[in-house]
Amino acid sequence: MFDVIYSQSTGFNFYPEPISNSKQTFDLKPTNTQNPSFTAEWYQLIDDGKSRRIALTGNFTLAALNKRSRALSAELAKHAKNPDLCWDLSNIKYMDNAGIVMLWKAWDTQRPAQLILRDEHDKMLQRIEHLPAETPEPDQKKFLWPVYAAGRLAMLMWDNLTGIIRMIGQLLLDTVFFLRNPAYIPWREISANLFRTGAQALGITALVGFLIGIVLSYLSSEQLQMFGADIFIVNILGISIIRELGPLLAAILVAGRSGSSMTAQLGVMRVTQELDALTVMGISHSQRLIFPKIIGLGLAMPLLVLWTSAIALLGGIIAAEIQLGLNYYYFIYSLPDAVPIANLWLGLGKGIVCGMVIAVIACHFGLRVKPNTESLGEGTTTSVVTAITVVIIIDAIFAVVFSDVGII
């Protein structure tokens, strides 16, 4: 083993024996009185009257440095400010990447003018020196950062859109397979998803629908009383709840409740490598996980829409009777004449479409979760926000396309 002495004037010089063993020339004189433990364990300052050098000792490895790396780096950085100081690394027993990186940062990413080190340590140092330096962002990029940000967002949206299209295509293939092989239809999974997304959501949808019906009826009656048109409360509540608010409220609640649950379930399966285990066993993700969720939520949503609209109308009837004195029997009797049946079918159609879209979005972002907890939280949040946004867009599309349907 050779020692390597590097100096900016002469370059590399090789010696058959470590220079640090030449005790006849230098006397060990520890001068670091502020932190004696570092001086004894990690380095020593040596001064023979002609030159000064710092001799590093011990193990400069990640396990040995542990929590003392920051304090030791600060101590060495103080000595690195002296350009005449010779650094002797020949007495280091073991050194890994963590140790050489700490020294490189202490030297302010520049090799000292006088350096003594072994050839294997010199190779490690050369690898760090040859790493590409971090280049600052050009002024043009800083000036056009809105364009870059918009471009990244557009590419992300395109990536998600193509992923959802691929998932829909795979679902169509699975549907054809199940139609040809009815025995393989996962009835249990569909039934379980129907129960979780439908039956268990009856409570929250009923509560929100009832309160919305009361609020809408109370505010509408206040305005109708000013014009003496109390009986038109039936038309307002019927059209607004059955056609718009019932499907929209149910879809938003399901997107926040069931959509987040689906994304989290698939995300946890990704984190715990259950999806990889299913792949190893030859079980299709789309047939056993995605298909039952989409079919289950597609069947549950129109029922939830019907339930939410009925409870919202009940709240409206109660508020109308209290505020306007309108008899509930008259309300129920006049409702079929005030609201054509086409509005009910339109609301149920919204429920089917929104339910399947929510399930597709939830499964898409669930499968894109990376195997870490941070990605799980981000994926669930993105899934809920995207699903609610798409639900509102679908509602707007239905309102424009079917603007002449069910309106007297």
Stockholm file with secondary structure:
# STOCKHOLM 1.0

chainA/1-408         MFDVIYSQSTGFNFYPEPISNSKQTFDLKPTNTQNPSFTAEWYQLIDDGKSRRIALTGNFTLAALNKRSRALSAELAKHAKNPDLCWDLSNIKYMDNAGIVMLWKAWDTQRPAQLILRDEHDKMLQRIEHLPAETPEPDQKKFLWPVYAAGRLAMLMWDNLTGIIRMIGQLLLDTVFFLRNPAYIPWREISANLFRTGAQALGITALVGFLIGIVLSYLSSEQLQMFGADIFIVNILGISIIRELGPLLAAILVAGRSGSSMTAQLGVMRVTQELDALTVMGISHSQRLIFPKIIGLGLAMPLLVLWTSAIALLGGIIAAEIQLGLNYYYFIYSLPDAVPIANLWLGLGKGIVCGMVIAVIACHFGLRVKPNTESLGEGTTTSVVTAITVVIIIDAIFAVVFSDVGII
#=GR chainA/1-408 SS CCEEEEETTTEEEEESSCGGGCTTTCCBCCCCCSCHHHHHHTEEEEECSSCEEEEECEEESHHHHGGGHHHHHHHHHHHHTCTTCEEECTTEEEECHHHHHHHHHHTTSSCCSEEEEEHHHHHHHHHHHTSCCCCCCCHHHHHTHHHHHHHHHHHHHHHHHHHHHHHHHHHHHHHHHHHHCGGGCCHHHHHHHHHHHTGGGHHHHHHHHHHHHHHHHHHHHHHHHHHTCGGGHHHHHHIIIIIIIHHHHHHHHHIIIIIHHHHHHHHHHHHTTHHHHHHHTTCCHIIIIIHHHHHHHHHHHHHHHHHHHHHHHHHHHHHHHHHHCCCHHHHHHHHHHHSCHHHHHHHHHHHHHHHHHHHHHHHHHHHTCCSSHHHHHHHHHHHHHHHHHHHHHHHHHHHHHTTTSSCC
#=GC SS_cons         CCEEEEETTTEEEEESSCGGGCTTTCCBCCCCCSCHHHHHHTEEEEECSSCEEEEECEEESHHHHGGGHHHHHHHHHHHHTCTTCEEECTTEEEECHHHHHHHHHHTTSSCCSEEEEEHHHHHHHHHHHTSCCCCCCCHHHHHTHHHHHHHHHHHHHHHHHHHHHHHHHHHHHHHHHHHHCGGGCCHHHHHHHHHHHTGGGHHHHHHHHHHHHHHHHHHHHHHHHHHTCGGGHHHHHHIIIIIIIHHHHHHHHHIIIIIHHHHHHHHHHHHTTHHHHHHHTTCCHIIIIIHHHHHHHHHHHHHHHHHHHHHHHHHHHHHHHHHHCCCHHHHHHHHHHHSCHHHHHHHHHHHHHHHHHHHHHHHHHHHTCCSSHHHHHHHHHHHHHHHHHHHHHHHHHHHHHTTTSSCC
//
